[in-house]
Amino acid sequence: MLTINLIREKKEFIIERLKVKNFEAEEIINRILALDSSRREIQSKTDLMQAEMNRISKEVGSLMKDGKRDEAEAAKGKTYSLKEDIKSLSDKLIPIDNDLKNEIIRLPNLPHESVAPGHGADDNVKVREGGVMPLLYDSALPHWDLIKKYDIIDFDLGIKLTGAGFPVYLGKGAKLQRALISFFLDEGEKAGYREVMPPIMVNEESGFGTGQLPDKEGQMYHATIDNFYLIPTAEVPVTNIYRDVILNADMLPFKNIAYTPCFRREAGSWGAHVRGLNRLHQFDKVEIVQIAHPDHSYKSLENMVSHVEGLVSKLDLPYRILRLCGGDMSFTSALTYDFEVWSAAQKRWLEVSSVSNFESFQANRLKCRFKEKGDKQTRLVHTLNGSALALPRIVAAILENNQTESGIKIPSVLIPYTGFDMIN
């Protein structure tokens, strides 16, 4: 979330920058500043009373030492009165503080200066593309038909066991999943990421820390008795490792990678564009997360983009990289790059990764700070994350793009992991 100091100092700047995200902030900011003014006024009175009470308390000690008991008792009476006044003011602060926090968390993150205005996907900016478009034979099939033909993923069985959007992977389909996960994790380790195996359920504090709560609770599966949430991405538990900590600047960046199942309700998602593996309620994903120094976080972002680009290149998938416009960005992001791969049988681009810099937005919620050597002051870190990669649409593109009349070819980098070079 945005800091109150920034809101005080740069009101007009924030209002103008949030318009890039099509967010009208003036009314909320005016309420924030009014609440902040009330809070500061009460706090100032409280501080003055506390100082006066401390002064009188010292005076009581001197009077008692000098044998002036009656004067000391009179002074004590003043402190009792001040205590009551301080408590009364403190009680007034509680709802003001709550209202102030609730208003501040309604403000999205500020978009980076490079983010273009826009309303949706059509306004995103293509950065670059790579790979070779495959030429398929005439009777080539979309992946939802291929998985039935080769009996590698069963959606009907998933419906029987759980419901729509929970597929069951079988035989070579299951091995392909496992191969991709291992490949992504190994590539991450080579790039200097530490592997983490986090819980796949988190508490409210963790959901708030990364911005899923209260913004996206309707898209999360909620275990109500324990008040835990199934994670939509490993970003949530991995980033929250650093909640409420002060780090040493010379240890930054922290680079973590994690494989987890991910769960998203995807309420209201219907139509042909979500058919097959295109959109699921449960899916596998490998996530990379960095906790970075603010001076170097955009270098970290470019390194993460290069890492993801290397993965799709090694899988021989045609891809393009998009810089998202303001209207297509998430609530928490300052700058996001999306990766899309070409799905040859569907003849459309499929998003497979988002790589984002959140700057200090999540860190302020997390209270994750760092300290330079010899410096008493702390600063907020920058947090970044990216899919490296989400599996369902990668699998869809691999199956469709590599199909032949005699079977589906496995990308060469995956053969050491699968133990086979064809699905047939």
Backbone hydrogen bonds, N-H to C=O, Kabsch-Sander energy under -0.5 kcal/mol:
donor,donor_aa,acceptor,acceptor_aa,energy
7,I,3,T,-1.9
8,R,4,I,-2.4
9,E,5,N,-2.4
10,K,6,L,-2.6
14,I,10,K,-2.5
15,I,11,K,-2.2
16,E,12,E,-2.2
17,R,13,F,-2.6
18,L,14,I,-2.5
19,K,15,I,-0.8
20,V,16,E,-0.5
20,V,17,R,-1.3
21,K,18,L,-0.8
22,N,19,K,-1.7
23,F,18,L,-2.4
24,E,22,N,-0.5
25,A,23,F,-0.8
29,I,25,A,-2.8
30,N,26,E,-2.4
31,R,27,E,-1.7
32,I,28,I,-2.5
33,L,29,I,-2.7
34,A,30,N,-2.0
35,L,31,R,-2.6
36,D,32,I,-2.7
37,S,33,L,-2.2
38,S,34,A,-2.1
39,R,35,L,-2.8
40,R,36,D,-2.7
41,E,37,S,-2.1
42,I,38,S,-2.4
43,Q,39,R,-2.6
44,S,40,R,-2.4
45,K,41,E,-2.0
46,T,42,I,-2.6
47,D,43,Q,-2.6
48,L,44,S,-2.2
49,M,45,K,-2.5
50,Q,46,T,-2.7
51,A,47,D,-2.4
52,E,48,L,-2.3
53,M,49,M,-2.7
54,N,50,Q,-2.3
55,R,51,A,-2.2
56,I,52,E,-2.6
57,S,53,M,-2.4
58,K,54,N,-1.8
59,E,55,R,-1.9
60,V,56,I,-2.7
61,G,57,S,-1.5
62,S,58,K,-1.7
63,L,59,E,-2.8
64,M,60,V,-2.5
65,K,61,G,-1.9
66,D,62,S,-1.8
67,G,64,M,-1.1
68,K,63,L,-2.6
69,R,67,G,-1.6
72,A,68,K,-2.0
73,E,69,R,-2.5
74,A,70,D,-2.0
75,A,71,E,-2.2
76,K,72,A,-2.2
77,G,73,E,-1.9
78,K,74,A,-1.3
79,T,75,A,-1.6
80,Y,76,K,-2.0
81,S,77,G,-1.9
82,L,78,K,-2.5
83,K,79,T,-2.5
84,E,80,Y,-1.8
85,D,81,S,-2.0
86,I,82,L,-2.9
87,K,83,K,-2.4
88,S,84,E,-2.2
89,L,85,D,-2.3
90,S,86,I,-2.6
91,D,87,K,-2.4
92,K,88,S,-1.4
93,L,89,L,-1.4
94,I,90,S,-1.2
96,I,92,K,-1.0
97,D,93,L,-3.2
98,N,94,I,-2.2
99,D,95,P,-2.6
100,L,96,I,-2.6
101,K,97,D,-2.4
102,N,98,N,-2.5
103,E,99,D,-1.8
104,I,100,L,-2.3
105,I,101,K,-2.3
106,R,103,E,-1.2
107,L,104,I,-1.8
109,N,331,F,-2.9
112,H,334,A,-3.5
115,V,112,H,-2.1
118,G,20,V,-0.6
123,D,120,G,-2.2
124,N,121,A,-1.5
125,V,323,R,-2.6
126,K,124,N,-0.5
127,V,321,I,-3.2
128,R,321,I,-1.0
130,G,319,Y,-2.3
136,L,134,P,-0.6
140,A,137,Y,-1.8
145,D,142,P,-1.6
146,L,142,P,-1.9
147,I,143,H,-2.6
149,K,145,D,-2.3
150,Y,146,L,-2.4
152,I,147,I,-1.7
153,I,147,I,-0.8
154,D,168,V,-3.2
155,F,153,I,-0.6
158,G,154,D,-1.1
159,I,155,F,-2.0
160,K,156,D,-2.0
161,L,157,L,-2.3
162,T,158,G,-3.0
163,G,158,G,-1.3
166,F,163,G,-1.1
168,V,154,D,-1.5
170,L,152,I,-2.9
173,G,170,L,-2.4
174,A,170,L,-0.5
175,K,171,G,-2.0
176,L,172,K,-2.1
177,Q,173,G,-1.8
178,R,174,A,-2.3
179,A,175,K,-2.5
180,L,176,L,-2.4
181,I,177,Q,-2.3
182,S,178,R,-2.4
183,F,179,A,-2.6
184,F,180,L,-2.7
185,L,181,I,-2.4
186,D,182,S,-2.6
187,E,183,F,-2.4
188,G,184,F,-2.0
189,E,185,L,-2.3
190,K,186,D,-2.1
191,A,187,E,-1.3
192,G,189,E,-1.6
193,Y,188,G,-2.4
194,R,255,K,-2.8
196,V,257,I,-2.7
202,V,229,Y,-2.5
207,G,203,N,-1.9
208,F,204,E,-2.6
209,G,205,E,-2.2
210,T,206,S,-1.4
211,G,208,F,-0.9
212,Q,207,G,-1.5
213,L,207,G,-2.0
216,K,212,Q,-4.1
219,Q,216,K,-2.0
220,M,217,E,-1.2
223,A,221,Y,-0.5
223,A,228,F,-3.0
224,T,222,H,-1.2
227,N,223,A,-1.3
228,F,223,A,-1.7
229,Y,202,V,-2.9
230,L,221,Y,-2.4
231,I,200,I,-2.3
236,V,233,T,-1.4
238,V,234,A,-2.3
239,T,235,E,-2.2
240,N,236,V,-1.6
241,I,237,P,-0.5
241,I,238,V,-1.0
242,Y,239,T,-1.7
243,R,240,N,-1.7
244,D,366,L,-2.7
245,V,242,Y,-0.9
247,L,245,V,-0.5
247,L,369,R,-3.0
249,A,371,K,-2.3
251,M,248,N,-2.0
252,L,249,A,-1.5
254,F,291,I,-2.1
255,K,253,P,-0.5
256,N,254,F,-0.5
256,N,289,V,-2.8
257,I,194,R,-2.7
258,A,287,E,-2.3
259,Y,196,V,-0.5
260,T,285,K,-2.1
262,C,283,F,-3.2
263,F,231,I,-2.5
264,R,281,H,-2.3
265,R,219,Q,-2.4
269,S,266,E,-1.6
270,W,268,G,-0.8
274,V,271,G,-1.5
275,R,272,A,-1.8
278,N,275,R,-2.0
279,R,274,V,-0.6
279,R,276,G,-0.5
281,H,165,G,-1.9
282,Q,165,G,-1.7
283,F,262,C,-2.0
285,K,260,T,-1.9
286,V,389,L,-2.0
287,E,258,A,-2.9
288,I,386,G,-2.9
289,V,256,N,-2.8
290,Q,384,L,-2.4
291,I,254,F,-2.1
292,A,290,Q,-0.6
292,A,382,H,-3.2
296,H,293,H,-2.0
297,S,293,H,-0.8
300,S,296,H,-1.9
301,L,297,S,-2.2
302,E,298,Y,-1.8
303,N,299,K,-2.1
304,M,300,S,-2.2
305,V,301,L,-2.4
306,S,302,E,-2.3
307,H,303,N,-2.0
308,V,304,M,-2.3
309,E,305,V,-2.5
310,G,306,S,-2.1
311,L,307,H,-1.5
312,V,308,V,-2.1
313,S,309,E,-2.0
314,K,310,G,-2.2
315,L,311,L,-1.3
316,D,313,S,-1.7
317,L,312,V,-2.2
319,Y,130,G,-2.6
320,R,340,E,-2.1
321,I,128,R,-3.2
322,L,338,D,-2.8
323,R,125,V,-3.3
324,L,322,L,-0.6
324,L,336,T,-2.3
326,G,116,A,-2.9
327,G,118,G,-0.5
328,D,325,C,-1.4
329,M,326,G,-1.0
334,A,357,N,-2.6
335,L,357,N,-1.3
337,Y,355,V,-2.6
338,D,322,L,-2.6
339,F,353,S,-2.9
340,E,320,R,-2.3
341,V,350,L,-2.6
342,W,318,P,-2.1
343,S,348,R,-2.7
344,A,342,W,-0.8
347,K,343,S,-1.7
348,R,343,S,-1.4
350,L,341,V,-2.8
352,V,339,F,-2.8
353,S,339,F,-1.3
355,V,337,Y,-2.8
356,S,385,N,-2.9
357,N,335,L,-2.2
358,F,356,S,-0.5
358,F,383,T,-2.8
361,F,358,F,-2.1
364,N,360,S,-2.3
365,R,361,F,-1.0
366,L,362,Q,-2.8
367,K,363,A,-1.6
368,C,363,A,-2.0
369,R,245,V,-2.3
369,R,367,K,-0.7
370,F,379,R,-2.6
371,K,247,L,-2.3
372,E,377,Q,-0.5
375,D,372,E,-2.2
379,R,370,F,-2.4
381,V,368,C,-1.7
382,H,292,A,-2.6
383,T,359,E,-1.9
384,L,290,Q,-2.4
385,N,356,S,-1.8
386,G,288,I,-2.2
387,S,354,S,-1.1
388,A,286,V,-3.8
390,A,352,V,-1.5
391,L,284,D,-2.5
394,I,390,A,-0.6
395,V,391,L,-3.0
396,A,392,P,-2.3
397,A,393,R,-2.4
398,I,394,I,-2.6
399,L,395,V,-2.8
400,E,396,A,-2.3
401,N,397,A,-2.9
402,N,398,I,-1.8
403,Q,400,E,-0.9
404,T,407,G,-2.8
407,G,404,T,-0.9
408,I,423,I,-2.5
409,K,402,N,-2.4
409,K,407,G,-0.5
410,I,421,D,-2.3
414,L,411,P,-1.9
415,I,411,P,-0.8
415,I,412,S,-0.6
417,Y,414,L,-1.2
418,T,414,L,-2.6
419,G,415,I,-2.8
423,I,408,I,-2.3
424,N,422,M,-0.6
